[in-house]
Each structure stands twice: as C-alpha cells, then as structure tokens.
Amino acid sequence: MRSESNAGENSSTALAAEVAPRSPWRVTKVEALPAFRLAVAFADGLKGTVDISALVHSPNAGVFALLAEPSLFAQARLDYGAVSWPGDLDLAPDAMHEAIQEHKVWAL
C-alpha cells in the first residue's frame, strides 16, 4: 500500500492525456465563419468547411434552428473532438470527416 500520492498522477490534465481520443476524425480546430459556415481541422491534418446554412433555416431544423441566431452560432467550440454549442448541440465528427474527405465541404 502506498503512503504518498503524486498530485500529478490524479490531475485532470494527466487523465485527459491518457484518454485523449486519437481517432483521425477528431476535430482539433473550429472557427465560425460568416453565412453559417465553419472552418474545421482534424487530427489527421484534413481541413474543410461545414455549411449548415440550409439546415438552420429549414422548417425541419429541429433543435438546430437555435443556431440561426448568429451570436449563438459564433459560440462554436470543441468538446472531446466534436464541434458543439451551448445547449448540448453538436455535430457528428466522423460523418463530418467522411464528407469533407470526399467533397472538401459538408453541407447539411
């Protein structure tokens, strides 16, 4: 039984490094662009654009209709390798990667 603990062993940074996803489709960078588009980069170096302008203005947008508000759309961020927004909205990074790999753009 150990009598001492190493603070670094249990830190959230150390834990995050151990469980960091290494999937090639993990998003590593996101930037909100005008006209409801995003510039994204992936762990494998792939870069492209996500265009959700049609989705956010669609009558079938569902929860994504909230993103038609430019100030909310601009709050795009990364959560565990996926693009997300406040309110638990996110996009599937694997589908995004596949579409961008094939077409350089993922239009929803």
PLY file of the C-alpha trace (Angstrom):
ply
format ascii 1.0
element vertex 108
property float x
property float y
property float z
element edge 107
property int vertex1
property int vertex2
end_header
0.00 0.00 0.00
1.33 3.43 -0.93
1.50 6.09 1.73
2.16 9.01 -0.62
0.27 10.18 -3.64
1.63 12.04 -6.57
-0.64 15.02 -7.32
0.30 14.80 -11.00
-0.98 11.23 -11.22
-4.54 12.23 -10.42
-4.72 15.61 -12.10
-7.32 16.15 -14.77
-4.55 17.07 -17.21
-2.80 13.74 -16.69
-6.09 11.90 -17.02
-7.02 13.81 -20.18
-3.68 12.93 -21.75
-4.31 9.25 -21.03
-7.80 9.18 -22.51
-7.40 11.71 -25.32
-9.08 10.30 -28.41
-6.68 9.52 -31.21
-9.24 8.96 -33.95
-8.34 10.61 -37.27
-11.80 12.21 -37.40
-11.36 14.02 -34.07
-11.80 17.76 -34.70
-8.81 19.74 -33.44
-9.80 23.24 -34.56
-13.05 25.03 -35.32
-13.68 28.59 -36.43
-17.11 30.11 -37.04
-17.28 31.83 -40.43
-19.90 34.13 -41.96
-23.05 32.66 -43.53
-23.37 29.80 -41.00
-20.19 28.03 -42.07
-17.36 26.55 -40.02
-13.70 26.01 -40.85
-12.57 22.75 -39.27
-9.33 20.79 -38.96
-8.98 17.16 -37.92
-6.39 15.13 -36.05
-5.13 13.58 -39.30
-4.49 17.00 -40.88
-7.61 17.10 -43.05
-9.20 20.57 -43.31
-12.50 21.68 -44.75
-15.72 23.60 -44.39
-19.03 22.75 -42.78
-22.02 24.63 -44.21
-25.12 24.45 -42.04
-26.90 27.46 -43.55
-29.62 25.35 -45.19
-30.15 23.31 -42.03
-30.56 26.22 -39.61
-33.11 27.88 -41.91
-35.01 24.68 -42.72
-38.51 24.04 -41.35
-37.09 20.65 -40.30
-34.13 22.14 -38.39
-35.43 21.00 -35.01
-33.03 22.00 -32.23
-30.55 23.31 -34.80
-32.94 26.19 -35.57
-31.43 27.86 -32.49
-28.19 28.26 -34.44
-29.91 30.64 -36.88
-29.10 33.27 -34.24
-25.64 34.49 -35.37
-24.43 35.21 -31.84
-25.17 31.63 -30.77
-23.69 30.14 -33.94
-20.49 32.11 -33.29
-20.10 30.24 -29.97
-18.98 27.06 -31.78
-16.39 25.22 -29.69
-14.75 21.83 -29.32
-15.93 19.23 -26.82
-13.96 15.99 -26.83
-13.12 16.26 -30.52
-16.60 17.27 -31.69
-17.97 20.68 -32.71
-20.58 21.79 -30.21
-22.60 24.76 -28.99
-24.25 25.71 -25.71
-27.43 23.72 -25.12
-25.85 20.34 -25.89
-25.92 20.85 -29.66
-23.18 19.04 -31.55
-22.23 17.61 -34.92
-21.02 14.08 -35.62
-17.27 14.37 -36.26
-16.99 11.03 -38.07
-19.69 11.95 -40.62
-18.15 15.42 -40.97
-14.70 13.92 -41.65
-16.05 11.48 -44.23
-17.93 14.19 -46.18
-15.03 16.64 -46.09
-12.58 13.94 -47.16
-14.76 13.26 -50.19
-16.06 16.75 -51.07
-13.99 19.26 -49.00
-17.34 20.59 -47.72
-20.00 19.07 -45.50
-23.30 20.73 -46.37
-26.20 19.92 -44.09
0 1
1 2
2 3
3 4
4 5
5 6
6 7
7 8
8 9
9 10
10 11
11 12
12 13
13 14
14 15
15 16
16 17
17 18
18 19
19 20
20 21
21 22
22 23
23 24
24 25
25 26
26 27
27 28
28 29
29 30
30 31
31 32
32 33
33 34
34 35
35 36
36 37
37 38
38 39
39 40
40 41
41 42
42 43
43 44
44 45
45 46
46 47
47 48
48 49
49 50
50 51
51 52
52 53
53 54
54 55
55 56
56 57
57 58
58 59
59 60
60 61
61 62
62 63
63 64
64 65
65 66
66 67
67 68
68 69
69 70
70 71
71 72
72 73
73 74
74 75
75 76
76 77
77 78
78 79
79 80
80 81
81 82
82 83
83 84
84 85
85 86
86 87
87 88
88 89
89 90
90 91
91 92
92 93
93 94
94 95
95 96
96 97
97 98
98 99
99 100
100 101
101 102
102 103
103 104
104 105
105 106
106 107
